[in-house]
């Protein structure tokens, strides 16, 4: 068996209660629920990357930063 890595996360009390509710409903340990949700999210992220969504997100962020940077510069010069 491959060596597993441990990851520690922090969640709000509300988030924890939501996770706990799902774990109880499915009769699973919270750690297993977190692992399953993480793997689902990772699969979604990998799919988004395959279709080029990450590149689009990066481009939008660059444009946003440029627009906000330009706007902030104009406001500072007033």
ABEGO torsion letter per residue (X at the ends): XBBBBBBBBBBBAAAAAAAAAAAAAAGBBAAAAAAAAAAAAAAAAAAAAAAGAAAAAAAAAAAAAAAAAAAAAAAAAX
